[in-house]
Amino acid sequence: MNQILEEKIKMLPENPGVYVMLDKDGQIIYVGKAKVLKNRVKQYFYSNKKPEKVAAMVSNIADFYYIITQSEIDALSLENNLIKKHKPHYNILLKDDKTYPYIRVNLKENFPSFTVTRKLKRDGGKYFGPFMGGVNAKDTLEIVNGAFGLRPCSVAIDENKPRKPCLNYHIKRCSAPCAGLESKKDYRERVDKAVDFLSGNDDGVEEILTRKMQKFAENEEFELAMSYRDKLKMLEKIKLKRITALNKFVDIDIIAAATNGVFSSINMLYTRGGRMQGGRNFAFEDASISNADRIYSFISQYYGQDTEVPDEIIVSEEIEEADAVAAYFKSRFSKNVKIYLPERGVKRQLGEMAKKNAEDFLEKEIDRIRHKDDMTVKACKRLKEVLGLKKYPKRMECYDISHISGVDKVGSMVVFIDGEPDKNSYRRFKIKTVEGSDDFACLREVLKRRMDKLGGEEEEKFPQPDLIVIDGGKGQLSAVSDLISSYGKNIDIISLAKQNEEIFTENSSEPIVLPRRDFTLRTLQRIRDESHRFAITYHRATHEKRNLASVLNQIEGIGQKRRKALFDKFGSVENIKRASIDDLAATDGIGRAQAVKIKEYFENAK
């Protein structure tokens, strides 16, 4: 440790706050929070028993700074914001991961409908889930709609303009509140029962489903009777998830951590309404000092996203910051959350189960985790050396252009952080100033619009990249190199030509060719291919939307809002052609009269 660091450590205050570790290039490599800054930071430098990953991080620390906060809760909030902004390599970073489905309902509506979604939003809706571990959200939704007679569509209902009942009414799958055939009071009673069931109360649902199955069988409506028999089988599967010793009306997350000193894992189990929903695993390469710190860091980040906050969080290690995290939940989400290590009983057993799962996952997945490290951080470090870059390419941006003969021109920007996709940072561009099919001019327009974000109000959303990758060869690189240089920023720029996978740089007139199995080349290929995929997808959507608009413009009564609703639901002209009148009529803003017009238009156009 150098003398400057020693002096700074001596001067550390005993206040709560956030500390930020920097490497020799001034890159932020770790952000942490502390109840007492002096004690916490000293641990990293003066403790003899440091995990291997912590020791590796400390060896890379060239400097640090700190920010004093009013309280530990303020420190926690600031720490979260800095981690999200800078994505330090040695912090736990939650990447875009597999999302699980939820069932959502907006109880403020007069006639609420239940829908399946994979996105949680702070939108006033009530969410149930996540659904995993063999319990299917769509199957559960079928039980809810079937048992309680709720409408399966989300069409807007205007009580002053009743619609004609759709097919679901005629096949006895809906009571047609949209047609004014049911009162708000009766419908609300059934909604309340559905909410009760999704909250964990199974009582009475089996009896309702059995009664309906028998009724349809007696009336010789065998297809409907079989559908209710299937719902009963689904219900039995849900009931098997019940943990009898747990409170039906308390949602609990169970979190445990394991580490081998270099790589770490978190296992998370979910119980909702007294039912075990399932679990998921997360793999990390972080510099937490202990598993308790690791769990704290995970909790503070995981629930900082648009994630459902449970009533209780059971942890496998006692964490000192539990009270501060609970206070943070209270201030941010207006919810009291109990965070604790149980001493006995079924909750203690659940914590031990999560711990075993975390250890098992780490043991079995260690080779995959190590391979991921080779393909990401290590590949980026080697990229700096092989290509002679000015600095480590932490944030890489790759650009591509897509069009058909100069029509519907679009550009894409994809972002990799430490060699991994950061999908929240992806951006799409419609080309505005270029006539014809001039790819070079399109690239210049896209990069100018991107570079104009630097130094302005939007720079926080669009931070400066360390490396720009262009999909193309030497010509594409030359076309934009002077543009990037004109901004006077310290940004490397390269291009990757697909035919022979040649890498062109500004430092050499000759291309660099790496072995096909080299992890460095594979990282560049991944970001190049991802930018190409993203551009093509956007181009197709733009092209299809324009075609859809030109077709629907010819149908009387179909304006911009209705066109958008049709495009959002069906995605293409072909899908609208194949749709039934009932499907079309169930689209927001499209009544049965317009649905008939649309169907007749396409039939007459054949």
N, C-alpha and C positions, 0 to 999 in steps of 0.2 A: 504494500500500500504506500502511495506517495505521500509526501509531507503535506501537500495542499489538502488531500482528503482527510488526513489526521487532524489538521487544524479545523476543518469544517465540522468534523464530528464533535470535536470539543465544544464548538459554538452552538450545537443544536439545542433548541429550546425544549422545555418539558410540557409544551402545549399539545393538544390534539391537532392533527393535520395530515397532509398527504406528502409523501416523498417520491421523487422521480429520479431514477438512475439513468445515466447516459454513458454511451460507449465513446471511443476515441474520435468517431466521426460526428459526435453530437447527436446520435440517434437515440431516442428513448427506448430503453430495453426492458424497463420494469417500472410499474407504478404501484405503490402500496399506501395504505392508510394506517395511522397509529393513534392510540389513545394518548401515548407519551412519545413524541417524535424521537427524543434523545435515546430512550431505551430500545426502541424498535430498530432504528437504523444501526446502532452499535452491535446488535445481534448478528448482522450479516458479516461484519468485519472482524469481530473479536471472539466469536464462538468457535471452539475447536471441533465441535461435532456438527459439521454441516453436511446435508445430503449432497450427493455428487452434482446434481443439477444446480443447486444453490452455489456451490463452490465454482462451477463453470461460469455462472452469471457474475459472481463477485470478481473473478479474474478479468472480466470484460468491462468492469465499471471504471471509467476514467474521471467521472464527475457526478455530482448529484445536486439537486436543489429541492427545496421544500416550500409548502404553502401552509401557513397556520390557519386553522378554521375555528369558528366559535364553539363548535361541539363535535363529538364523535359522529353524530348523524350527518352533519354537514360534510365531514371528511369522507364518509361513506358515499354520499351523493357525488362529491367532486371526483373521488376515485373512479366511480363508474363512468362518469362523463369523459375523463381523461383516457381510460382504457378503450372506450368505444372510439374516441377520436384518433388515438395514436396506435392502437393495436400492438402493444409491446410484445416482443417475441417470448419473453419469459413469464408473461401473465397467462392465466387461463383465458382462452379466447373461445367463445361459443360460435362456431361456424354455422352456416345454413345447414341444417340437418334434416333428417326425415321428420315430417310433420304428421301428427296424428289427428284424426277427425274428431270433431265435437258436434253436438246437437245444439242448435241455437234457437231461441224464441224471443220475440220482442213483446213483452206483456203489456206494453203501453198501447198496442194496437187494439182495435175493437174486436177483430176476429183473428187472433194470432195464428200463424202457421209455424210448424217446427221444420227446420231445415238442417242439412249436414254441411259443415264448413270445416276448412283446415286453418282458417285464420281467426285468431282471437283479436277483437278490437274493443277499445273502451268506448262502446257506442250505445250503452244503455241496455243492450240485450243480455239475456241470461244464457249461460253456456253450461252444458253438461258433457263431461268427458275428462281426459281423452279416452277414446275407445281403442283398445289394443288387447293382446293376449287372447285372441280367438273370439272376442265379442265385437261384432261388426256394427258400426254406427247405422248403416242403412237398414240392417235387419231390425235393430232396436227401434228405428224410426217407423218401420212397418208395424211393429207391435203397438207403438204409441198411437199411430193413426188408425190402425185396425181396431184396437180395444176401445178407444175413446171417440171414434167417429170424427176425427179432425180432418180438415181439408188438406190434401197433399200438395196443393199449389201455393204459390206466393203472390198471386195476382192481386193488385190493389182493389179493395172493395169500397165502392161508393154507394151508401145506402139509399141515396136519392136517385141513383141510376142503376137499378138491378139488371144483372145480366141474365141471359138464358142459361139454364143448368147445362153443364158440360157432361161428357161421357162418364166421368167418375160418379156423378149423381145417379145416372141411370143404371150403373152396375153396382150401386149400393156401397161405394167407397167414400162418399162425401155427402154431407147433409145440405150442400149448396147454400151456404150463408151469403154468397155473392148474388144469389137470385132472390134474397129476402125470405128464404124458406125456413130460417131459424133465428130465434131471438138472441140478442147479445148475452142475456142472463144464462140461458141454457147452454150456449156454446162456452161461456166462461167457466161454468161449473165443470165441464169436461176438460178444459185446458188446465184447471187447477188440479184435477186428478192426475193428468198426464205429468205435470210438474212434480207432483208428489211421488209418482212412480219413478221418474228419472232421478229424483233425489234420494232414492233408496228404499221406498216403501213398495214391496211386491204384493202386499195383501190385496186380494180381490181381483187382480188382473187375470190370473189363471182361470178363475170362475167366469169372468166376462168372456174370455176367448173361447172357453169350452161351450158356453151357452150359445154363442154365435155359430160355432162350428156345427153343433147339433141342430140348430134351427135351419141352417142352409142345407144340411143333409136331409132333414125331414121334408124340405121343400124340393128335394131332388136337384138342388143347385150345387152339384158335386165339385165343380171347379172352385167355387168360393169356399166350400167346406174344406177342401184340401189346403187352400191358402191359410186358413185358420189353424189347421193341424200343423202346418209348417211353423206358424207363429208360436204355437205352444212348445214346439221343440226348441225354438230360439230362446224362449223364456226360460226353459229348463237349464239351458247353458248359462244364462245370466245368473240364475239362482245358485248355481254351483260355485259362483265366485264370492258368495257371501261369507264374511268372517263374522261368526255369530257374536264374538266377544267385543266387536267394535260398535260404537254408536252409529246408528243408521244415518244420522243427520250431521255427521262431522266428516269433512274431507281432509285426508292426511296424505302428505308426501313423506317418503322415507328416503334419506340420503346417506350414503356411505362412501368412503374413499379408500383406495389402496395405492401403494407406490413401491417401486423397486429402487428408488433413489434417482432414477433418470426419467422413466416414464411413469405416468399415473393414470388412474381410472376412477370414474365416479359411477356408482349404480344408483338408480332412482326408481323406487317403487311407488305406484299410485293407488290409493284406495279412495273410492268415491261412494258416498252413501252406504258405507259398510261393506262395499264390494271391492275385491282386488281386481283392478283394471289391467294390471300388467306392469312392465318395467322397461327401462332402456338404459343403455350404457354409453358413457362418454370417455374418450381417450384424450390425454393431455401430455404435453411436455412443458412443465411449468417449474418455477423456482419457489414454490411455497415451502416454508420451513417445516411444517408438520401437516398431518392429515386434517387436523382441526382447522388450520389456516386454509387448506385446500377446500374444505367444505364451505367455510365462510365465503371464500372468493367465488365459488360456484354459485352459492345462494344469491349473493349480491348481484351477480350478472344475470343469472337465469331468470329471476323474477323482475329484472329491470326491463325485460323485453315485454311484448304484448303476450303475457303468459298468465294463465289462471293462477290466482293466489289462494292456497288452501287455508283451512282453519288452523291446522297444526302442521309443523315440520319436525319430524323425528330425525335425529342425527346419530351417527355411530360414534362420534367423538364429541366431548363437551367443548363448545366454542365460547371463548371469552366475550365475543362481540354479540352474543345472542340478544341481549337487551337492546343494543344499538340497532341491530337489524330489525327487530320487532318494532321499535320506535319509527324506523324508516318506513316500514310497511304502513304503519298507522298514518304517518304524515303524507305519504304518496298515494296510497290506495284506500285510505279511510277504513282500514280493516285491522282488527286485532288478530295477530297471528302468534301462536305459542310455539317457540322453538326450544327443544329440550332433548336431553338424553334420558330415556326412561330407565328406571332401575329394575323393573320386574314386569311380569305378565306378557300378554300377547304383543304389546307394543315393543317391548324389549326384544322379543323373538323376531319381530319384523325388522328391527335394526340389525340384528345378527344375520338375518337372511340377506339383507342388502349388502352387508360387509362381505359375506361369502361370495355373493354374485360379483362384486367389484374385484375381489382377488382372483376369482376364476376367470373373469374376462381378461384381466391383465396378463395372467399366465398363458392363456390360449391365444391371445391376440398380439403378443409382444413382437413377433416377427412382422406382422402386418403394420404395427405402429412404427417399428424401426424402418420398414420400407417406405412408409409415408414420409418419415423424416428425411430419408435419402432423396425422395422425389420433390421435396419442398425446400426447406431451409438450407440443407447441404447443397442442393442443386443451385440455389440462388448465390450461395457463397462461391461456388465454383464458377458460376456465370461471371461474376465480377473479375475473377482471375483470368479466365480463358479469353474474355472479350476486352479486357483492359478497361473496365468501366471506372468512372470517377469514384463511385461509392457503391455500397451494397444495395442491390435493387429490391428494397423492401416493398415498395409499391410499383408494380408494373402495370402499364395500360397498353392494350393492343387495339388497333383500329382496322376496320375493313369496310369496304363499300359493296353494295349489292343493288342491281337493277336489271331490267331486260331491255336491251337496245336503247338505253338512256331514259326509259320510262319508269316512273315510281322509284326514283333514286333515293336510297337511304344509306346511312352510315351507322356503325356500331362502335361502342367503346366498352370493353370488358376490363375488369380490374382484378389482379391477383395480389394478395398480401402475403408475403413470405412464401410464395409459390402456391398459394391456395386461392380458389375463386372467392371473391367478396361480392356476391350477387346483388346486395343492396346498393352497391356503387355503380352497377352497370348503367349505361345511358344509350339512348337511341337518338338519331338525328335524321330529320327530313332535309334533303338537300334543297336549298332555296334559291341559290344564285347561279347554278351551273346549267347551261343549255347542252343538250346532247349527251353523249356517253363518254365524257372526259373524266376518267377515274382519278387522274392526278389532280385536276381542279377540285373534284369532290373531296379528296383527302385534305387538300389545303383548306377548303371551307370548314370541314369538320374540326380540324386541328386548330384553326384560328378561333372558332367559337369556343373550343375547349380552353385554349391558352388565355383567352380574354377573361376567364373566370379567376385567374391568378391575380392576387393583389387587390381584388375587389371584395364586395360584401359576401359573395358566394364562395370565397376560397375555403371556408370551413367545411362546406359540403363537397367541394372539389379540391382537395389538397394537392400540392405539387407532386407529380410523379417523379420517381427516381430513374425510371427507364420507360421509354416509349417504344413499342414494338409495332412495326408496320407489316401487314400481310402483303408481301410482294417482294420484288427484287431490288436491284440497284437503282432502277429508274424511279420507283416509288420513294426510296430513301432520299434520292437527290431532290425530288419534287417538294419535299417538306422540310428538309434539313435547314435551309436558310430561314424558313419561317420560324422554326423553333428557336434558332440562334438569335433571331431578332428580338426576342423577349428578354434576353440576358439572364436566363435562369440556368442553374447547374443541372441540366437534364441530359442523360444519355439517350441516344436514339439509334435503333438498329432495324433491319428488315429481315424477314425470313422467307425465302423463295421456295415454293412448295415442290417444284419439279425435282430438284436435287438436294433439297433441304440445306441450301447454302445460306449462311448468315453474313449479311453485309453490315459493316460498321463505318462510322465516320473516320476512323483512325487508319483505315487501310483500303487500298484500291482493289485488293484481292479478297475474295470471300473466304470465310472460315467454314470448314467442313468438319463436323464432329462425327464420331462413330454412332451408328444408328441406335446402339444400346445405351449410349451415354445419358444419364439422368438429366444432365443440363439441356441437351437437345430435346428430350422428352417434355421437359417443363415448357420450353418455347413452343413446341408443337401443340401442347395442351392449350396454351393461351391463344395461339393462332387459330386452332380449330374451333375453340369456343367463340372467338370473335366472329368467325365465319358463320357458325351456326346461328348466333344471335342476330347477325345482319340478315341472313336468309329468312329467318323466322319473321322478322319485322317487315321485310320486303313483301313476303307472301301475304301477310295480314293487311298491309297497305294496299297491295294490288287487289286483293279480294274485296276489301272495303270499298274501293273505288268502283269495281265492277258491280257490287251490290247496290251502291248508290245510283249508278246509271240505270240499272234495271228497275229498282223500286220507285225511282222518280217518275216512271211512266204509269204508276198505279195511283189513281185518285185517292186522296185522303192519307197517303203515307208520307209524312213530312220527316224532318231531320230527327226529331226525338224518337219517332216510331222506327225509323231506319236503324238508329243506334241500338234500340232495344232488341230488334230482330238480329242485328249483327252480334250483339253480346251473347244472345242465347244460342243462335244457330251457327254463327261463324263463317258461313259461306252461302252462295246462291244455291248450290246443289242441295245443301241440307234443308234450306227453306222449301225448295221444290218437293223434297221427299216428305216434309212434315205434314201431319194430318191437320184438319181444320181445328180440332180440339187443342192440339199442341200450339198452333199459331194463336188461337184465341186466348191461351193461358199466358201469353207474353204480355209484359207490362205495357199498358196503353193500347193494346190491340184487342178490340172486342170481336164478337162473333161475325158481325157484318163485315169488318175489315178482313178478317181471316178468310171469309168466303170469297171476297174480291181478289185477295192474293192468290188463293188456290185456283180460281177461275182464270186469272191472268196467265199463270204458268201452264195450265191445261190447254188454253187457247193458243199459246205460243209454240206448242209442240209441232 
